Amino acid sequence: MQILVADDSPEMVQIVSAYLKKDGFTVHTALDGEAALKIFYQEKLDLAIIDWMMPKLDGLEVIKTIKTESTLKVLMLTAKSTGEDEFLSLSNGADDYITKPFHPKVLLLRVKKLLGLTHSFYIKELLIDPANLTVWKNEHILDLTKKEFDLLMMLAKNRGRILTREQLLVGVWGMDYDGVARTVDTHIRRLREKIGDEIITTKRGVGYLIEKEN
């Protein structure tokens, strides 16, 4: 698959391109908006990664042109991080938005998601990648144990549904586990310390759930 990487920083282009090439993508690069559009017209691209602040034509103008003439997926890179900046980016046609600095592996996950090559998903600020058993928060990978990851996944797969301690014990530890329900409480507490208190809701006397988002 062919990806355009357009950024006025040669270092940024080199880093992003290296990660994409390592994963098997063909990469075309540009250091300004006009060069980015030239590649867009010449190549059969599958995705464009466009920096907002570029010479000759800025990223918003490049995205507007791309979206006017095609359905190409576009991921915008930017140092701008306010809600208004994100709104401008998405309302001008960007399919996703990531702020600098970012971890290249997070960018790679975003790329794969846009291309339909991954089953990773978001729960609030968490990016969960089941294939690699990893969870990211604010561009940083979290150090979860296998049991903590399995607990999070079981709750995530049952969003909006309360799971009892017994259901979580069976689902994560197995039918033949000799432990007690307090084991679940201990692991939930440790998991919350890593992912944040707002992700998992306690239903006293019943169990735990991850609420569905509106």
N, C-alpha and C positions, 0 to 999 in steps of 0.2 A: 504494500500500500504506500502511496506517495503523500508526503506531508510537506507543506511550506512552513518554514520558520523565518519570521521577519522581525528583526529587532535591530536598533541602531548600535547595540553593544556587541562587538565581535566576540567578547568573552561569553556573553549570555548565549549567543547563537551557537558557539562551539560546545558549551555544556549541554544544552538542550539537544542539539544534533547528535552528540555522542550517545546519550541515553536512548534516543529513538533508533539510531542505527544499530545499537547493541541488541535491541529488541526486534530487529529485522525490517524496520521501515526504511524506505527510500526517502532521503531528505533533500529538499531544495532550500537554499538560503538567500536572504536579502537583507540589506542594511538600511533600506529606506522604503518609503511607501510606493514610489514609482517602480522600483525594481520588483517589489512584491507583486504588483499588478501585472507586470510584464510576465512573471513566472505563472501567475494565475491564468493568463490567456494562452500561454504556450504549453503548459503541462496538464495532464489529466489527474488533478489532485483529488485526494480523499478527505483531506483536512487542512486547514490553515491555522497556524498559531501566529497571532499578530500582536505586536507591541503597540501600546497606545501612542507613546511619544516617539515619533520618528520624523526625520527630515523629509522635505519635499511634499509628502502627503502623510498626515497623521493616521493612526490606526482606525479611528472612527470613519474617516473618509474611505479608506481601503475596504473596510467591512461593508459600508453602504454600497459601494460599487459591486463587490462580490455578491452580496445578497440580492441586488437588483438584477443581476445577470445569471444567477445560479442558485442551487440549493446546497452548496458546499457548507459543511460544518466549520464553524470558526470558534476558536478559543482565544480570548483576549488576555494578554499579559500586561500588567500595569503596576506602577508604584503607587497609584492612586487607590485609596482604600476606604473612602467614605461611602455611605449609602447612596448618595446622589451620583457618585462616579459609577457605582455598580449599575444603578438605574439607567444612566446614559449609555453604558456599554451594552446592556441587554436590550434596551429599547431601540438601539441602532443596529441590531441584528446579530450580536454575538450570542452563541449558543451556550457558552460557559465563560467564566471570568475567574482569574486567579491573580492574587496580588504578590508582588515581590517584597521581600525574598520568599522563595518557596523551595521545598525539597523536590529535586528532580523526579523522585519516585512518585510523589503525589501528582506531579504534572503528567507522568506516564499513565497513571491510573485514570486521570481525567480524560486523556486522549483516548485510551481504550474504551472508556465508557461512552464517549461521543461516537466512536466507531462501532459500538455494539460488540466489543471484543471481551467484555468482562461483565461479571455479575456483581460487582461491588455496588454498594448503596450507602446513602446518607441517613443518619438519624441525628437531627439537629446538626451540631458541629462535628460529629463523628463520621469518618469515612471508613466503612467496614469492607474489608477485602477477604471474603470467605476462602477463595482459592489459595491464598498465601497465609491464612490464619493471622492476619494483621489488622490493627485498628489504628487510625490516624486521628489526631485532634490538633487543630490549628497548625497543620503541616508537620507535626511531630508524631513519630510512631510511639505507641504506648506499650509499656512492658507488661503485658498481661500473661498470666499463667494459662495453661491449656484449659483448666477448669473454669477460669474466669471468662475466657473467650467463649467456651461452650455455653456458659450461663447467658452471656450477652446474646449469642446467636439464637438460643432457644426463646428468649424473651422477644428478640427482634422478629423472629419468624411468626410469633403469635401476637403481634402488635394489637393493642386494644382489648386483649383478653387477659384476665387475671389467671395466673398460674399458681397453684398451691405449692407449698414447700415439698409435699410428697411428689407432685408431678415433676418438679425440678430435680429432686433427688433421683427419680427413676430415669428421667431424660438425660441427665448429665453424668451421674455416677453408676447407673445401671440397676437392674432389678435385684441383683444379689448383694447390693451394698449394705453393710451392717451399721452404717452411721445413723445419726439422728437428724431431725429437721433443723436443729441449730447449726448444722454444718452449712446449710444454705444461707442462713443469716450472716454467718461469718464471712463467707465468700462474697455475698452481696455488699457487705460493708467495705471489704477490701476493693471490690470492683468500683464502687462509688468514689473511693478515694482517688482512683486513677482517671475515671471518665467524667466525674462531676456528679453532684447530688441530684441534678435536675433530670437526668435521663430515665432513671428507674423509679417508679412510684410504688410506695408500700400501701397495701390495703390491710389494715390491722385485723388480725384474726383470720385472714384469708390467705394472702400471698403477695405476689409482686406482678407488676406489669410495666410495659412501655406503652405510654399513651399514643393513640393515633393522632397524627397532625391534621389540622383542619385543611 
